[in-house]
Amino acid sequence: MPKYRRYNWPHLLSEFEKSELTQVEFCKQHNVNPKYFSIKLSERKKAQAKQAFATVVVQPHKEPTQPQPLDKLTIEIGQCKIHCPAAMSIPNLVALVKSLT
């Protein structure tokens, strides 16, 4: 019965990737079963592919369906802030802005 061998698979697979040998040639030189080597190499590539991508769930930005009514209006000029009711008439608002400038 053949002896069971333990291999340092990460090291062995990285050595294979550095070499320019085919899988069969590499396995012959290192006394490794080519079929088992191929399985281990496939597992490593799948694991690397999983680490390369991440699943991201994107939530669409929801705009409000109806604009919210304004209850007040704030006018800022320099360090001065004036809070006015939203129901203020346009002529009064224009007069206020003109008086501030």
DSSP file (Angstrom, degrees, kcal/mol; ACC not computed):
  #  RESIDUE AA STRUCTURE BP1 BP2  ACC     N-H-->O    O-->H-N    N-H-->O    O-->H-N    TCO  KAPPA ALPHA  PHI   PSI    X-CA   Y-CA   Z-CA
    1    1 A M              0   0    0      0, 0.0     2,-0.0     0, 0.0     0, 0.0   0.000 360.0 360.0 360.0 132.6    0.0    0.0    0.0
    2    2 A P        -     0   0    0      0, 0.0     2,-0.3     0, 0.0     0, 0.0  -0.303 360.0-107.1 -67.3 150.1    1.4    3.4   -1.0
    3    3 A K        -     0   0    0      1,-0.1     2,-0.4    -2,-0.0     0, 0.0  -0.557  29.1-120.2 -78.4 136.6    2.5    5.7    1.8
    4    4 A Y        -     0   0    0     -2,-0.3     2,-0.4     1,-0.0    -1,-0.1  -0.626  31.3-157.8 -76.5 130.4    0.2    8.8    2.5
    5    5 A R        -     0   0    0     -2,-0.4     2,-0.5     2,-0.0    -1,-0.0  -0.885   9.0-145.0-113.2 142.5    2.2   12.0    2.0
    6    6 A R        -     0   0    0     -2,-0.4     2,-0.3     2,-0.0    -2,-0.0  -0.909  20.3-165.7-103.8 130.7    1.4   15.4    3.5
    7    7 A Y        -     0   0    0     -2,-0.5     2,-1.5     4,-0.0    25,-0.0  -0.858  30.3-122.9-115.6 150.4    2.2   18.3    1.3
    8    8 A N     >  -     0   0    0     -2,-0.3     4,-2.9     1,-0.2     3,-0.2  -0.720  37.2-173.3 -85.8  86.6    2.4   22.0    2.1
    9    9 A W  H  > S+     0   0    0     -2,-1.5     4,-3.0     1,-0.2     5,-0.3   0.866  75.0  52.1 -60.2 -44.0   -0.2   22.8   -0.5
   10   10 A P  H  > S+     0   0    0      0, 0.0     4,-1.9     0, 0.0    -1,-0.2   0.929 116.0  42.3 -58.2 -42.1    0.1   26.6   -0.4
   11   11 A H  H  > S+     0   0    0     -3,-0.2     4,-2.2     2,-0.2    -2,-0.2   0.930 115.5  49.1 -67.5 -45.5    3.8   26.5   -0.9
   12   12 A L  H  X S+     0   0    0     -4,-2.9     4,-2.0     1,-0.2    -1,-0.2   0.903 112.5  47.7 -62.5 -42.6    3.7   23.7   -3.5
   13   13 A L  H  X S+     0   0    0     -4,-3.0     4,-2.1    -5,-0.2    -1,-0.2   0.875 111.3  49.9 -69.1 -36.9    1.0   25.6   -5.5
   14   14 A S  H  X S+     0   0    0     -4,-1.9     4,-1.7    -5,-0.3    -1,-0.2   0.873 109.4  52.4 -69.1 -34.7    2.9   28.9   -5.4
   15   15 A E  H  X S+     0   0    0     -4,-2.2     4,-1.9     2,-0.2    -2,-0.2   0.904 109.0  50.6 -63.5 -40.8    6.1   27.1   -6.5
   16   16 A F  H  < S+     0   0    0     -4,-2.0     5,-0.3     1,-0.2    -2,-0.2   0.918 108.9  50.8 -62.2 -43.3    4.1   25.7   -9.5
   17   17 A E  H  < S+     0   0    0     -4,-2.1    -1,-0.2     1,-0.2    -2,-0.2   0.826 110.9  49.3 -65.9 -30.8    2.8   29.1  -10.4
   18   18 A K  H  < S+     0   0    0     -4,-1.7    -1,-0.2    -5,-0.1    -2,-0.2   0.835 102.4  75.2 -74.6 -33.2    6.4   30.5  -10.3
   19   19 A S  S  < S-     0   0    0     -4,-1.9     7,-0.0    -5,-0.1     0, 0.0  -0.332  77.4-138.0 -76.3 161.5    7.7   27.7  -12.5
   20   20 A E        +     0   0    0     -2,-0.1     2,-0.2     2,-0.0    -1,-0.1   0.024  65.4 119.2-105.3  25.5    7.0   27.6  -16.2
   21   21 A L        -     0   0    0     -5,-0.3     2,-0.1     1,-0.1    -2,-0.0  -0.499  67.6-111.1 -88.9 158.2    6.3   23.8  -16.1
   22   22 A T     >  -     0   0    0     -2,-0.2     4,-2.5     1,-0.1     5,-0.2  -0.384  35.9-105.4 -75.4 166.7    3.1   22.1  -17.1
   23   23 A Q  H  > S+     0   0    0      1,-0.2     4,-2.6     2,-0.2     5,-0.2   0.913 121.4  50.5 -60.3 -42.1    1.1   20.5  -14.3
   24   24 A V  H  > S+     0   0    0      2,-0.2     4,-2.1     1,-0.2    -1,-0.2   0.929 111.9  46.0 -64.0 -45.8    2.2   17.0  -15.4
   25   25 A E  H  > S+     0   0    0      1,-0.2     4,-2.2     2,-0.2    -1,-0.2   0.920 113.9  48.8 -63.1 -43.7    5.9   17.9  -15.5
   26   26 A F  H  X S+     0   0    0     -4,-2.5     4,-1.7     1,-0.2    -2,-0.2   0.918 111.0  50.1 -62.7 -43.5    5.7   19.7  -12.1
   27   27 A C  H  X>S+     0   0    0     -4,-2.6     5,-2.4    -5,-0.2     4,-0.5   0.875 109.5  51.4 -64.3 -37.9    3.9   16.7  -10.5
   28   28 A K  H ><5S+     0   0    0     -4,-2.1     3,-0.8     1,-0.2    -1,-0.2   0.927 110.3  48.8 -63.9 -44.2    6.5   14.3  -11.9
   29   29 A Q  H 3<5S+     0   0    0     -4,-2.2    -1,-0.2     1,-0.2    -2,-0.2   0.820 120.1  36.9 -65.7 -30.6    9.4   16.3  -10.5
   30   30 A H  H 3<5S-     0   0    0     -4,-1.7    -1,-0.2    -5,-0.2    -2,-0.2   0.279 107.7-118.8-107.8  10.0    7.7   16.6   -7.0
   31   31 A N  T <<5 +     0   0    0     -3,-0.8     2,-0.4    -4,-0.5    -3,-0.2   0.919  62.8 146.9  53.5  50.7    6.2   13.1   -6.9
   32   32 A V      < -     0   0    0     -5,-2.4    -1,-0.2    -6,-0.1    -2,-0.1  -0.918  58.0-108.2-117.6 142.3    2.6   14.4   -6.7
   33   33 A N     >  -     0   0    0     -2,-0.4     4,-2.5     1,-0.2     5,-0.2  -0.568  27.1-145.4 -67.0 120.4   -0.5   12.8   -8.1
   34   34 A P  H  > S+     0   0    0      0, 0.0     4,-2.3     0, 0.0    -1,-0.2   0.843  96.0  51.6 -61.3 -35.1   -1.5   15.0  -11.1
   35   35 A K  H  > S+     0   0    0      2,-0.2     4,-1.9     1,-0.2     5,-0.1   0.934 113.0  44.0 -67.6 -44.7   -5.2   14.5  -10.6
   36   36 A Y  H  > S+     0   0    0      2,-0.2     4,-2.4     1,-0.2    -1,-0.2   0.883 112.7  53.4 -66.7 -37.6   -5.1   15.4   -6.9
   37   37 A F  H  X S+     0   0    0     -4,-2.5     4,-2.5     1,-0.2    -2,-0.2   0.916 107.4  51.4 -61.3 -43.5   -2.8   18.4   -7.7
   38   38 A S  H  X S+     0   0    0     -4,-2.3     4,-2.3     1,-0.2    -1,-0.2   0.888 109.1  50.7 -62.1 -39.8   -5.3   19.6  -10.3
   39   39 A I  H  X S+     0   0    0     -4,-1.9     4,-2.4     2,-0.2    -1,-0.2   0.936 111.5  47.3 -62.7 -46.9   -8.1   19.4   -7.7
   40   40 A K  H  X S+     0   0    0     -4,-2.4     4,-2.0     1,-0.2    -2,-0.2   0.884 111.5  51.1 -63.5 -38.7   -6.1   21.4   -5.2
   41   41 A L  H  X S+     0   0    0     -4,-2.5     4,-2.2     2,-0.2    -1,-0.2   0.905 110.2  49.4 -65.9 -41.4   -5.2   24.0   -7.8
   42   42 A S  H  X S+     0   0    0     -4,-2.3     4,-2.3     1,-0.2    -2,-0.2   0.908 109.7  51.7 -63.1 -42.5   -8.8   24.4   -8.8
   43   43 A E  H  X S+     0   0    0     -4,-2.4     4,-2.2     1,-0.2    -1,-0.2   0.896 109.9  49.7 -61.4 -40.3   -9.8   24.8   -5.1
   44   44 A R  H  X S+     0   0    0     -4,-2.0     4,-2.4     2,-0.2    -1,-0.2   0.917 110.3  49.4 -65.7 -43.0   -7.2   27.5   -4.7
   45   45 A K  H  X S+     0   0    0     -4,-2.2     4,-2.1     1,-0.2    -2,-0.2   0.889 111.2  49.7 -65.0 -38.2   -8.3   29.4   -7.8
   46   46 A K  H  X S+     0   0    0     -4,-2.3     4,-2.1     2,-0.2    -1,-0.2   0.911 110.9  49.6 -65.0 -41.9  -12.0   29.3   -6.6
   47   47 A A  H  X S+     0   0    0     -4,-2.2     4,-1.6     1,-0.2    -2,-0.2   0.895 111.6  48.7 -64.5 -40.0  -11.0   30.6   -3.2
   48   48 A Q  H  X S+     0   0    0     -4,-2.4     4,-1.3     1,-0.2    -1,-0.2   0.884 109.8  52.2 -67.1 -37.9   -9.0   33.4   -4.7
   49   49 A A  H  X S+     0   0    0     -4,-2.1     4,-0.8     1,-0.2    -2,-0.2   0.878 108.0  51.6 -66.0 -37.1  -11.9   34.3   -7.0
   50   50 A K  H  < S+     0   0    0     -4,-2.1     3,-0.5     1,-0.2    -1,-0.2   0.869 109.8  49.6 -66.6 -35.8  -14.3   34.5   -4.1
   51   51 A Q  H  < S+     0   0    0     -4,-1.6    -1,-0.2     1,-0.2    -2,-0.2   0.756 102.8  62.3 -74.0 -23.8  -11.9   36.9   -2.2
   52   52 A A  H  < S+     0   0    0     -4,-1.3     2,-0.4    -5,-0.1    -1,-0.2   0.748 105.2  47.5 -75.2 -23.2  -11.6   39.1   -5.2
   53   53 A F     <  -     0   0    0     -4,-0.8     2,-0.4    -3,-0.5    -1,-0.0  -0.906  63.3-163.3-123.3 147.2  -15.3   40.1   -5.3
   54   54 A A        -     0   0    0     -2,-0.4     2,-0.5     2,-0.0    -3,-0.0  -0.976  23.9-121.6-126.4 142.6  -17.7   41.2   -2.6
   55   55 A T        -     0   0    0     -2,-0.4     2,-0.4     2,-0.0    -2,-0.0  -0.706  31.0-172.5 -83.9 129.1  -21.5   41.2   -2.8
   56   56 A V        -     0   0    0     -2,-0.5     2,-0.6     2,-0.0    -2,-0.0  -0.985  15.5-147.4-125.5 130.2  -23.0   44.7   -2.3
   57   57 A V        -     0   0    0     -2,-0.4     2,-0.5     2,-0.0    -2,-0.0  -0.868  15.9-156.4 -97.6 123.1  -26.6   45.4   -2.0
   58   58 A V        -     0   0    0     -2,-0.6    -2,-0.0     0, 0.0     0, 0.0  -0.871   0.9-155.1-104.3 126.0  -27.5   48.8   -3.4
   59   59 A Q        -     0   0    0     -2,-0.5     2,-0.1     3,-0.0     3,-0.0  -0.860  23.4-120.2 -97.5 128.9  -30.6   50.6   -2.1
   60   60 A P        -     0   0    0      0, 0.0     2,-0.4     0, 0.0    -1,-0.0  -0.390  29.6-108.0 -67.9 145.6  -32.2   53.1   -4.6
   61   61 A H        -     0   0    0     -2,-0.1     2,-0.6     1,-0.0     0, 0.0  -0.612  33.4-144.5 -74.4 124.7  -32.4   56.7   -3.3
   62   62 A K        -     0   0    0     -2,-0.4    -1,-0.0    -3,-0.0     3,-0.0  -0.825   7.5-153.3 -98.8 119.7  -36.0   57.5   -2.6
   63   63 A E        -     0   0    0     -2,-0.6     2,-0.1     1,-0.1     3,-0.0  -0.638  32.3 -99.6 -83.6 145.4  -37.1   61.0   -3.4
   64   64 A P        -     0   0    0      0, 0.0    -1,-0.1     0, 0.0     4,-0.0  -0.440  26.1-141.0 -64.0 139.0  -40.1   62.3   -1.4
   65   65 A T  S    S+     0   0    0      1,-0.1    -2,-0.0    -2,-0.1     0, 0.0   0.842  85.5  34.4 -72.9 -32.8  -43.2   62.0   -3.4
   66   66 A Q  S    S-     0   0    0      3,-0.0    -1,-0.1    -3,-0.0     2,-0.1  -0.974  89.8-114.2-123.9 135.4  -44.7   65.4   -2.3
   67   67 A P        -     0   0    0      0, 0.0    -2,-0.0     0, 0.0     0, 0.0  -0.415  35.2-115.7 -65.7 142.9  -42.7   68.5   -1.5
   68   68 A Q        -     0   0    0     -2,-0.1     2,-0.1     1,-0.1     0, 0.0  -0.627  31.1-114.7 -79.5 133.2  -42.9   69.5    2.1
   69   69 A P        -     0   0    0      0, 0.0     2,-0.4     0, 0.0    -1,-0.1  -0.403  27.4-121.1 -69.1 144.0  -44.6   72.8    2.7
   70   70 A L        -     0   0    0      1,-0.1     3,-0.1    -2,-0.1    16,-0.1  -0.679  24.0-175.1 -85.0 135.7  -42.4   75.6    4.2
   71   71 A D  S    S+     0   0    0     -2,-0.4    15,-1.1     1,-0.3     2,-0.3   0.606  71.8  14.0-103.1 -15.9  -43.5   77.0    7.4
   72   72 A K  E     -A   85   0A   0     13,-0.3     2,-0.4    14,-0.1    -1,-0.3  -0.986  63.1-139.2-153.3 162.1  -40.8   79.7    7.5
   73   73 A L  E     -A   84   0A   0     11,-3.5    11,-3.7    -2,-0.3     2,-0.5  -0.982  14.2-155.2-125.1 132.9  -38.3   81.4    5.3
   74   74 A T  E     -A   83   0A   0     -2,-0.4     2,-0.5     9,-0.2     9,-0.2  -0.944   4.2-165.0-114.4 126.9  -34.8   82.3    6.5
   75   75 A I  E     -A   82   0A   0      7,-2.9     7,-2.9    -2,-0.5     2,-0.5  -0.941   7.5-167.2-110.0 127.2  -32.8   85.1    4.9
   76   76 A E  E     +A   81   0A   0     -2,-0.5     2,-0.4     5,-0.2     5,-0.2  -0.964  15.5 167.7-118.9 127.0  -29.1   85.3    5.6
   77   77 A I  E >  S-A   80   0A   0      3,-2.4     3,-2.0    -2,-0.5     2,-0.3  -0.927  70.5 -48.7-134.8 110.5  -26.9   88.2    4.8
   78   78 A G  T 3  S-     0   0    0     -2,-0.4     0, 0.0     1,-0.3     0, 0.0  -0.495 123.1 -21.0  64.4-125.0  -23.5   88.0    6.4
   79   79 A Q  T 3  S+     0   0    0     -2,-0.3     2,-0.4    -3,-0.1    -1,-0.3   0.400 117.2 101.3 -95.3   2.3  -23.9   87.2   10.0
   80   80 A C  E <   -A   77   0A   0     -3,-2.0    -3,-2.4     2,-0.0     2,-0.4  -0.751  49.7-173.0 -93.0 130.6  -27.5   88.4   10.1
   81   81 A K  E     -A   76   0A   0     -2,-0.4     2,-0.5    -5,-0.2    -5,-0.2  -0.988   2.5-169.1-122.8 129.2  -30.4   85.9    9.9
   82   82 A I  E     -A   75   0A   0     -7,-2.9    -7,-2.9    -2,-0.4     2,-0.6  -0.977   8.4-154.3-120.0 125.5  -34.0   86.9    9.5
   83   83 A H  E     +A   74   0A   0     -2,-0.5    -9,-0.2    -9,-0.2    -2,-0.0  -0.873  18.7 179.0-100.3 122.9  -36.8   84.4   10.0
   84   84 A C  E     -A   73   0A   0    -11,-3.7   -11,-3.5    -2,-0.6     2,-0.1  -0.881  33.9-101.3-120.9 152.6  -40.0   85.2    8.1
   85   85 A P  E >   -A   72   0A   0      0, 0.0     3,-1.6     0, 0.0   -13,-0.3  -0.443  28.3-125.7 -68.9 148.5  -43.3   83.3    7.9
   86   86 A A  T 3  S+     0   0    0    -15,-1.1   -14,-0.1     1,-0.3   -15,-0.1   0.740 108.2  64.8 -67.0 -22.3  -43.8   81.4    4.6
   87   87 A A  T 3  S+     0   0    0    -16,-0.3    -1,-0.3     2,-0.0   -15,-0.0   0.401  72.8 128.5 -81.9   4.0  -47.1   83.2    4.1
   88   88 A M    <   -     0   0    0     -3,-1.6    -4,-0.0     1,-0.1     2,-0.0  -0.355  65.8-111.1 -61.9 137.1  -45.3   86.6    3.7
   89   89 A S     >  -     0   0    0      1,-0.1     4,-2.1     4,-0.0     5,-0.2  -0.322  18.3-120.0 -71.7 154.2  -46.3   88.3    0.5
   90   90 A I  H  > S+     0   0    0      1,-0.2     4,-2.7     2,-0.2     5,-0.2   0.909 111.5  53.0 -63.4 -44.3  -43.8   88.7   -2.3
   91   91 A P  H  > S+     0   0    0      0, 0.0     4,-2.3     0, 0.0    -1,-0.2   0.909 110.8  47.7 -59.7 -39.2  -43.9   92.6   -2.3
   92   92 A N  H  > S+     0   0    0      2,-0.2     4,-2.1     1,-0.2    -2,-0.2   0.891 112.1  50.1 -66.4 -38.0  -43.1   92.6    1.4
   93   93 A L  H  X S+     0   0    0     -4,-2.1     4,-2.4     2,-0.2    -1,-0.2   0.909 111.0  48.7 -65.4 -42.9  -40.3   90.1    0.9
   94   94 A V  H  X S+     0   0    0     -4,-2.7     4,-2.4     1,-0.2    -2,-0.2   0.915 111.4  49.9 -63.2 -43.2  -38.8   92.2   -1.9
   95   95 A A  H  X S+     0   0    0     -4,-2.3     4,-2.0    -5,-0.2    -1,-0.2   0.893 110.6  50.5 -63.0 -39.8  -39.1   95.4    0.2
   96   96 A L  H  X S+     0   0    0     -4,-2.1     4,-1.3     2,-0.2    -2,-0.2   0.931 111.2  47.1 -64.1 -46.2  -37.3   93.6    3.1
   97   97 A V  H  X S+     0   0    0     -4,-2.4     4,-1.1     1,-0.2     3,-0.3   0.906 111.9  51.0 -63.7 -41.6  -34.5   92.3    0.9
   98   98 A K  H  < S+     0   0    0     -4,-2.4     3,-0.4     1,-0.2    -1,-0.2   0.883 108.2  52.1 -63.3 -38.0  -34.0   95.8   -0.7
   99   99 A S  H  < S+     0   0    0     -4,-2.0    -1,-0.2     1,-0.2    -2,-0.2   0.775 107.7  52.8 -71.0 -24.0  -33.8   97.4    2.7
  100  100 A L  H  <        0   0    0     -4,-1.3    -1,-0.2    -3,-0.3    -2,-0.2   0.715 360.0 360.0 -82.2 -20.8  -31.1   95.0    3.9
  101  101 A T     <        0   0    0     -4,-1.1    -1,-0.2    -3,-0.4    -2,-0.2   0.455 360.0 360.0 -97.7 360.0  -28.8   95.7    0.9
